[in-house]
């Protein structure tokens, strides 16, 4: 299989100001004093000619031999002067295996905010934005990302999720295909063989699919084993991901652990309480009987407790 390096992947980060929120005691104290409690986001002023003096989230392309988190920390430091640690991956956007954008929620751990006296080719300056004061933005595509960060800080709907540093040769998905019945019975689809495992599907192979979205690889997988006209498929989001980045062209792919739900397309097909029929003997349904594991998966399904992934075309 052809390897797709992550060098074209764009990594974008947004940092909501922990320093203004503080502990619950700090927040109560602020309220009693009549002070505002705000979530501020770290912004940088562009130095590039085509968007000069406009504002944007710290963002940039990953470099060779970087992990995703290393690239995030480097870009934030270069563009804002601040050091940070990621709290969680917030969402993923993609328009095929050669363009994937990661948005992180992070917190400041050190450094000093960049001033105009430190302007360079990376940025002119950085500042905290209260999201109310007028600010000329480079593009409005960051507004939904900022809102997602604010929403997550107020009420997290999935566990903190960060990339795991493990090698992967391609852009692919390890897919948890789940079928849940109303009586809480749960089945997962497995790839059959000597060592059964969750199915894996690569994006951009064959070459004719390199312009397709990463998500389309999931539909190709389902098409291999089910009649698409008889099922409803929903990609719910990401449970986790792995990336290494230390051996460009060989181990710098990405593997997304993707949660997918399957339903019967009609109530008559669902009458027997069993998952859809598989027409490929390379796969089989496994009924999950371990109550602890089943409860964890059902909770994720019911609450959509996953990192969102959005295809941009």
N, C-alpha and C positions, 0 to 999 in steps of 0.2 A: 504494500500500500504506500501511496505517496504521503510524505510527511508535510504537514502544514505548520511552519513556524509561527510563533505568536508575535512576530515583530510588527505585524500590521494591526495588532490589537490595540485599541485605544482604551486607556485607563483613566477614568474620571473619578474624582473624589469630592465629597462635600463634608465640611466639618461644622457641626452645630456647637455653639459655644457652651461648653460645660461650666466655664468660670462664672457665667451669669445665673445658671440654674442653682448650683450648689446642692446641699443636702435639703431634706424636708424641713429641718429646723431653720435653715437659712431662708427658705421660701416663705415659711410662716412669718418670720421676722420681717421680711420685705413687705408682705401684705399688711402687717400691723403698722408699718411705717408709711404705708400709702405708696410704696414704690412698685414699679412695674416689674413683672417677671417676663423676660423675653427669651426667645431662642434666636440667636444671631448666627449667621453663616459667614464663613471666611471666604472672601472674594479677592481676586487679583485683577489688576488693571493691565490690559494687553499692551505689549510693546510692538507687536507685528503691524506692518504697514497697512494691511487690508482691514484691520479692526482696531487701529490705534486709539488708545485711551478709553476703549469700552471695557466693561467688566464681565468677568466670567468666573466659574468655579475653577480651582486649581485642576489642571487636566493635562494629559500628554500621552505620547506613545511610549510603550515599554522599549527597553533597549536589550541587546543581546546579553545573555547570561544573567538576566534578572528574573526573580520571582514576581508575581503580581503585586504582592505587598511591598517588596523592595522598590518597584517602580512607582507605586503610590507615594511612599515616603520621600523618594528622591524628588518627584515632581512638586510635592507640597513644599519641601525645603527650598528648591530652586525658585519657585514662583512667589512664595510668601515669607520666607525666612524662618518659618516655624517648623518644629519637629512634631511628629504625631504618631499615635498608635491607632490602628484600625479597631473599631468596636465591632462592626459587622459589615459584610457585604450587604448592600441595600437592594440592589436590583441589577439585572443584566439586560443589555440591549444588543441585538445582533442583526446583521443584514447579510449573513453568510459566514462561512468559516474564516474568511480573511479580514472581517471587521466585527470585532466584539468589544463592547464597552462595558466596563465594570464601574458601578457607583458605590462608594464606600461611605459609611458613617464613621467618623473618627474623632479623637479627642487630642487636644494639644498637650504635649509633654515637655516642651522646652523651646528654646530659640527665642528670637525677638522679631516682631512683625516688620516686614520690609517697608522702608520709607522711600520717598522720591530721591533721596541722596544716594540710595543703593540701586537705583534703576539700572537695568541691563537688558540684554536681548531676550531674557526670559519673561520679564514683566517690569512695569514701571513702579508699582507699589502694591501693597495689600492692605485690606481693612476688613473689619467686621461690619456686616450689613444687617440692619434690623428688619429687612424685607418690607419696610414701609416708606422709608425715605427714598426720594427719586434717585435712581442710579441707571445710567445708560448701559444696557446690557448688550453684549456681543450677539446674543441670540436668546430667545425665550424658551428654548428646549430645556434649559436648566430649571425652570420654575417647577415643573412636576417632580423633578428629582429632589429639590429642596423641600417641597411639600411632603414627599415620601419620608424624608429624614425627620421632619418635625412630627409627623404622624407616628413614626416608629419610636421616637423618644418618649412620646406621650403614652403610647400603648403598643408595645412590641407584639407583633402577631406571629413571629417565628423566632426560634432560638438564635443567639448570636452565631453567625456562620462565616467562617474564614477559609480561604483556600488551604488545602493540605498539600505539603510539598512532597509529591510523589511523581515519578516520571510517567509520561504518556507520549506515544509517538505521533498521534494524530488528534484532530478535533473530533471528539466522539461523545456519546451519551450512554451511560449505564442506566437502563430504564426500569423503574419499578412500575410495572403495569398492574394496576389493582382493580379488582371487581368486588364490590361490597354489596351485600344484600341488606334489606331493611331489618332482618333479624340479627344483624351484626356478624353474619358469616362473611369471611374474607378469603379471597383467593388472590394469589400472585402468579404471574406467568413466569416460567423459568425456561432457560435454554437447556435442553436435555443433553445428556452425554455422561461420560464417566464421572465428571465433577459438575453437577448442575449449578447454574449461576444465573443471576439476573441478565437478561439480554443486553448486548452492547451493539450499538449501531454507529458507524462512522459517518461524518459529514464530509461532503466534497469528493466522495469516491462513488461512482466513477467520475472522471474529469468533467463530464457533461453536467454534473450537479454542483460544480464549484461555485456557481452563482446563486444556488438555492439557499434558503435560510437553514440554519442549524436545526430548527424545529421540524423541517420537512423530513429529516432523516428518521424521526420517530414514526411518521405516517408510513414511510417506506417499510419500516419494521413491521408495523401492524398489518400492512397489506400483504406481507409474506405469509401470514398465518391466519387471517380472518377475512371474511367477506365485509368490505367496508360499508356496503349498503345495509348491513344488518346490525351495525354497532354505532354508538356515539363515542367519540374520542375527545378527551380534553386534557391538554397539557397543563398541569396545575402549577408547576414551578420547579425550583431546584432545591434539593435536600442538602447538597454539598457539591464540592468540586475539587479536583486535584490538578496541580500544575507544578512543574519543576523549573524549566527554563535554563538549566545549566549546561545543556548540550544542544545548541541550536541545530535544528534540522533532524534531530533524532529523538530527543526526550522533551521537547518544549511544546508539545501539544497540550490540550486541555480535555479532561474528562468530566462532564457534568453528570451528577447523580440526579436524574429527572424523575419526578412523580407524575404518572399518567393514570387517569381514571377511564374505565371502560364501562359502558352501559349497553343494554339491549336497545335496539332502535324502536321496538314495539313492545307493548305490555304482554302480548301473546307469547313472544319469544322468551320473556322473563318468567313465565308461569311456573316453570319447573324449579326455579330457585338456583339454577346452575349458571356458571359463566358461559359466554359465547363459545360455540364449538370452534376448535382449532383445526385447520385443514393442512397443517404442516407438522410432521412427526418430529421435527427438530425442537419443538416447544411443547410444554405441557402446563396445566394449571396445578398449582400446589395450594391446598387448603391450609390456612394458617390456624393451628390449634393452640399454639402457645398464647395464653391469654394476655400476658404482659406485652409481648411483641404485637399482637393483634390490636390491643388498646392504643398503643403508640401510633400505629399506622392509621387506625380509624380516626384518631384525634387530628392527625395531620390532614387527612382527607376532609373531615367535617369543617375544620376551621381555616382551611387553606394556609396552613402553617408552613409556608415555603417561601424561598426567595423568588420574587417574580422574574420572569424572563419574557421579553417583548421582541418580536420580530418587527423590524422597521419597514419591511416591504413584503 
